[in-house]
Structure formats: structure tokens, C-alpha cells
Amino acid sequence: MAVLRTVQKHVEPVVFCAQMASSFFDTGLQMVVKQQSKNVTRPSDPHEAHNAIANFYMTFNMLTKFIPIIPALILARFGDRGHRKVPIIVPLVGYSLSRALLLLVIWLDWRIEVMYVAPVIHGLCGGFSSYWAGVMALVSISTSEEERSLRIMRTELVYGIAGFLGSLASGHLFQLYTMGMKKGVLLASMSVALYIFCLLYATCILKVSQITLERRESTSSGIITHNGYDRTIIALLFVSGILYDVAVAGGVEILSIYVLKAPLEWSATEVGYGNAAGSLIFITSFLGMKFFTRFAVSDASMIMIGMVSFMTGIYFMTFVTTTAMYFLARSIMLFALIPMPTIRSLLSKQVRGTSYGMTFICLQLSFRLASLATTPIYTKIYASTLDTFPGFVFTLSSIITFISIIPISVVGCRTAKQENYERIQGN
């Protein structure tokens, strides 16, 4: 049976430049928030400034997760109807506009609360949920099931390399003065310029074409060798993905605040290096997936390996008191990014190609909805344990990660039975 499929060409430059721009923005925002929080709080209370940073990021992150829900669903529908570039282009418009706000905040000495408008602007344009779901839909629909996990991970690798390079340079760029301008102006300007380049590239250069592929099925036996649509597997993948995302997002959000206080108390350069270490995990995860694929390790097993890697590293982060210990904990998480692209790959094998956009956007939005509750919970737990056990939230992430392994182990058993059944029928 012949079916038409949409295939993308050259989406990697958009992924690379957009993540470079995002890395510049993240470091710039982190340092501006730190500076302004110190200026408006009392020097006699060392925790007041840190709580102000935590509260800012809690509100900022909740707006980032809540606003895009409806716009992202609308854009995903457009994508599944054949307009595959729309869920990518519209969010890039929002990013270009919203990131310009940081430039104005630095340049014109505006209060940091102005930055609350940024997640509203790019959220109304679909935000990261629409953008990344659009990219994943393009990648998925252009590859065979056998190659899909590795191809999705390769796209994540491009994303990670860009984040690594951008984070590595961002701390140094933040410190530069340009023609008498303030610290951070050059960094914020470069972020906006890169987003504008991505928008122009996606609009004018990114090509979408139609090709014809054959669906593998056996009409004589009536058995379709293409995977069936197992709703239990889909539900288990969603549960595991949501739990793992909660553990990772909650832990990493607090980690970005944790490094700004004593005993670490990082500068802009160290913040950049720390973000680069997080992006380096994209590279090690990609290499790990290639290694495991060569030895025919199943998708479910690779997901569990990645989850155990993160669970161990984030637990170690509980006891970090020096920069060296921080980077050691990060090194333990070397396979931590294998689970998410592999979960997306498994999901794509359970649905039709015309539903990829909606499937991926539902996954992204489920992450956002779950984190609407977990972000304030993590923030409040961190604030309440700041004086006694500030690393407790990392132990909490480790526990949630362990729970997320359980549904994936069930998926592994069910998919193994499916594959055995298909091989028997095929013979």
C-alpha cells in the first residue's frame, strides 16, 4: 500500500542556531536576575536575595509552561494537515520578539519583572512545546522505524552541541563591553540576531517535499507487520515520560538557582561552564545510543539505562558543596538524555504519520501541565529546606526517576512479546 509522507530537509541549522540563541538568553537572564535581586534586598539577610531569585524563576517558568497550551494545540493541527513548517516558524517569531525584552531590560535599566512578558509573548506563539514537537514530527516522518530512535537522538545531538558551545561562550560574552554599553548587551543582541536568522531560514530556505513510501504489510495472511496501535503502551510511555520529565525539569530548575548561592556562588563564567556541562550530556547520550544500538539493545532497555544514569547523578548532586563535585555529578548523568528521544520514537511507532504532530504536542503539553504543579512544589520545598538540607530536592528527583522506570519495564515486556508474535507470524 503506497502512502504519501512529508519529509524535511536541513532542519538542523534551525535547531543549532536556535539553541545557541537560547543558551545566550539563559545565561544573560540568570545573571541579570542575580544582579537585580542583590540590589533590591537587604545585605543583612543572605537568604532574601536567593529567595527572590527562586520566586522570580517560579513565576517565569509557570508562565512559560501554561501560556502555550492552546496555541500549541492549534499549531499542531496545522502541522498534521500538511503545513509542517507552521509549528516551527510561528514559535520562532515569538522567541525573536520575547528575547528582545532582555536586551531592553539590560540597556534601559528596566526592572526584572518586565521579563514576565517574555513567556507570555512566545507562549502565545506556541512556545518551545510547539517548536520542538514540530521538529520531532518532521524528523520522525522522514525516517524508517528502524532508524528513527538514532535519527531523533542525532537531532538532539545537534541541539546539545549548540547548547554546549553557546553556554561555553555565553559567560565570557556577558562580561564584554561594546562601545561603552553595559554588561550583557552584546550577549542579548546576539541571541536576538540568531533567532531572527532562524526565522528567516525556516521561512525561506527550509524545504518540505513529498515522497512515496511503501507500508510493509502482508495481504495474504491479513497480518500487518507494521506495529499495531497498543493503547496500553502509549499510556505507559506517557506516564513514564511525564514522571521522568518532572524529575529532570524539577531538579535542573533548582540546580540553576542552587549554583548561585554559597558554597558554590558561581560567577557568569562559571554559570556558562555549568550550562555547557549540561549540554555536553547530549553528546555522551548520542554516543551511548550508537553504542547500544550496535549491540541490538532494545529501546526500552536504553531508556532504563538513561534513567538510571540520571537517577544516580542527581542523587549525588544532593551532597555537592564544591565546583569539582558538581562536575563529577554531571559526569555520572552521561546517558541521561537517551530516554526522551527514545520515548518519542516508541510513541511514533504506535500512531499514524498524520498524527505525529498532535501526538508529540500532547506529550510536550503533558510535561508542561505536570510541571505547573511540580515547579511551585519544588520551589517551596527548596525554600523550606534551604537552611537544613538544601540538596533534598535532588534526592526527591532521584526517587521520582526510580518510579518512572517501572512503566518502561512493562513496555519492554509488551513490545518484546509483540516482536516475537510478528516474527512467528512472518515465518
Residue pairs with C-beta under 8 A, 6 or more apart in sequence:
1 214
1 215
1 217
2 212
2 213
2 214
2 215
3 212
3 213
3 215
3 353
4 210
4 211
4 212
5 141
5 142
5 210
5 211
5 212
5 213
5 353
6 82
6 84
6 138
6 141
6 142
6 208
6 209
6 210
7 138
7 141
7 142
7 208
7 209
7 210
7 211
8 84
8 138
8 139
8 141
8 142
8 206
8 207
8 208
9 206
9 207
9 208
9 209
10 205
10 206
10 207
11 88
11 135
11 138
11 139
11 155
11 206
12 155
12 158
13 198
13 201
14 88
14 92
14 135
14 198
14 201
14 202
14 206
15 135
15 155
15 158
15 159
15 162
16 158
16 159
16 161
16 162
17 162
17 194
17 195
17 197
17 198
17 201
18 92
18 95
18 131
18 162
18 194
18 195
18 198
19 158
19 159
19 160
19 162
19 163
19 166
20 162
20 163
20 165
20 166
20 194
21 95
21 99
21 166
21 190
21 191
21 192
21 193
21 194
21 195
21 198
22 95
22 163
22 166
22 191
23 162
23 163
23 165
23 166
23 167
23 170
23 275
23 279
24 166
24 170
24 173
24 187
24 188
24 190
24 191
24 194
25 99
25 102
25 188
25 191
26 167
26 170
26 275
27 167
27 170
27 171
27 174
27 187
27 268
27 271
27 272
27 275
28 102
28 106
28 170
28 174
28 184
28 187
28 188
28 191
29 102
29 115
30 256
30 260
30 271
31 174
31 183
31 184
31 268
31 271
32 102
32 105
32 106
32 112
32 184
33 53
33 56
33 57
33 112
34 53
34 260
36 111
36 112
37 49
37 50
37 52
37 53
37 56
37 112
38 49
40 52
41 48
41 49
41 52
42 48
46 262
47 386
47 387
50 257
50 260
50 261
50 386
51 383
51 386
53 257
53 260
54 257
54 379
54 382
54 383
55 379
56 112
57 253
57 256
57 257
57 379
58 375
58 376
58 379
59 116
60 115
60 116
60 118
60 119
61 253
61 371
61 375
62 372
62 375
62 376
63 116
63 119
63 120
63 123
64 119
64 123
64 127
64 128
65 368
65 369
65 371
65 372
65 375
66 123
66 368
66 372
67 119
67 120
67 123
67 124
67 127
68 122
68 123
68 124
68 125
68 126
68 127
68 128
68 129
68 130
68 365
68 368
69 129
69 365
69 368
69 369
71 90
71 123
71 124
71 125
71 126
71 127
71 130
72 87
72 126
72 127
72 129
72 130
72 133
72 361
72 364
72 365
73 358
73 361
73 365
75 86
75 87
75 90
75 91
75 126
75 130
75 134
75 361
76 87
76 130
76 133
76 134
76 357
76 358
76 360
76 361
77 357
77 358
78 86
78 87
79 86
79 87
79 133
79 134
79 137
79 357
80 137
80 354
80 355
80 356
80 357
80 358
84 134
84 137
84 138
84 141
84 208
84 357
85 134
85 202
85 203
85 206
85 208
86 134
87 126
87 130
87 131
87 133
87 134
87 137
87 357
87 361
88 130
88 131
88 134
88 135
88 138
88 202
88 206
89 199
89 202
89 203
90 125
90 126
90 130
91 122
91 125
91 126
91 127
91 128
91 130
91 131
91 134
92 131
92 195
92 198
92 199
92 202
93 125
93 199
94 121
94 122
94 123
94 124
94 125
94 126
94 127
95 122
95 125
95 131
95 195
95 198
96 192
96 195
96 196
96 199
97 121
97 122
98 117
98 118
98 119
98 121
98 122
99 118
99 188
99 191
99 192
99 195
100 192
101 114
101 115
101 117
101 118
101 121
102 115
102 118
102 184
102 188
102 191
103 185
103 188
103 189
103 191
103 192
104 110
104 114
105 111
105 112
105 114
105 115
106 182
106 183
106 184
106 185
106 188
107 181
107 182
107 185
119 127
122 128
128 364
129 361
129 364
129 365
129 367
129 368
130 361
130 364
132 360
132 364
133 357
133 360
133 361
133 363
133 364
134 357
135 155
136 152
136 155
136 344
136 356
136 360
137 356
137 357
137 360
138 208
139 148
139 151
139 152
139 155
140 148
140 152
140 344
140 345
140 348
140 353
140 356
140 360
141 353
141 356
142 151
143 151
145 227
145 348
145 349
148 345
148 348
148 349
149 289
149 293
149 299
149 302
149 341
149 342
149 345
149 346
150 289
150 290
150 293
152 341
152 342
152 344
152 345
153 285
153 286
153 289
153 338
153 341
153 342
154 286
155 341
156 282
156 285
156 286
156 337
156 340
156 341
157 282
157 283
157 285
157 286
159 282
160 279
160 280
160 281
160 282
160 283
160 285
160 286
160 337
161 279
161 282
161 283
162 279
163 275
163 276
163 278
163 279
163 282
164 276
164 279
164 280
164 282
164 283
165 276
165 279
166 279
167 272
167 273
167 274
167 275
167 276
167 278
167 279
168 272
168 273
168 276
169 272
170 187
170 268
170 271
170 272
170 275
171 267
171 268
171 269
171 270
171 271
171 272
171 273
172 269
172 272
173 186
173 187
173 190
174 183
174 184
174 187
174 268
174 272
175 183
175 268
175 269
176 183
176 186
176 187
177 183
177 186
178 185
178 186
215 226
216 224
216 225
216 226
217 223
217 224
217 225
217 226
218 224
218 225
218 426
221 425
223 422
223 425
223 426
225 422
225 425
225 426
227 349
227 350
227 418
228 350
228 418
229 350
229 351
230 350
230 414
230 418
232 414
233 346
233 350
233 411
233 414
233 415
234 347
234 350
234 351
236 407
236 408
236 410
236 411
236 414
237 343
237 346
237 347
237 350
237 407
237 408
237 411
238 363
238 366
239 404
239 407
240 303
240 343
240 404
240 405
240 406
240 407
240 408
240 411
241 339
241 340
241 343
241 363
241 366
241 367
241 404
242 366
242 367
242 370
243 400
243 401
243 403
243 404
243 407
244 307
244 310
244 339
244 340
244 343
244 400
244 401
244 404
245 340
245 367
245 370
245 371
246 367
246 370
246 371
246 374
246 400
247 310
247 311
247 314
247 397
247 398
247 400
247 401
247 404
248 310
248 336
248 397
248 401
249 367
249 371
249 374
249 375
250 371
250 374
250 375
250 377
250 378
250 393
250 396
250 397
250 400
251 314
251 317
251 378
251 393
251 394
251 396
251 397
252 278
253 375
253 378
254 378
254 379
254 382
254 393
254 394
255 317
255 394
257 382
258 264
258 382
258 390
258 391
259 266
259 270
259 271
259 274
259 326
260 266
260 271
261 390
263 321
263 322
264 270
264 320
264 321
264 322
264 323
264 326
266 274
266 323
270 323
274 326
277 326
277 327
277 330
278 330
280 330
281 330
281 333
281 334
281 336
281 337
282 337
284 334
284 335
285 306
285 334
285 335
285 336
285 337
285 338
288 302
288 305
288 306
288 334
288 335
288 338
289 302
289 338
289 342
292 301
292 302
292 305
293 302
297 305
298 412
298 415
298 416
299 342
299 345
299 346
299 415
300 346
300 408
300 409
300 411
300 412
300 415
300 416
301 412
302 338
302 339
302 342
303 338
303 339
303 342
303 343
303 408
304 405
304 408
304 409
304 412
305 335
305 338
306 335
306 336
306 337
306 338
306 339
306 342
307 339
307 401
307 404
307 405
307 408
308 405
309 332
309 333
309 334
309 335
309 336
309 338
310 333
310 335
310 336
310 339
310 401
311 398
311 401
311 402
311 405
312 332
312 333
312 398
313 329
313 330
313 331
313 332
313 333
313 336
314 329
314 333
314 394
314 397
314 398
314 401
315 394
315 395
315 398
316 325
316 328
316 329
316 332
317 326
317 329
317 391
317 394
318 391
318 392
318 394
318 395
318 398
319 325
319 391
320 326
320 329
320 391
339 408
343 363
344 360
344 363
346 411
346 415
347 359
347 360
347 363
348 356
348 359
351 359
378 393
378 396
381 392
381 393
381 396
382 390
382 392
382 393
385 392
385 393
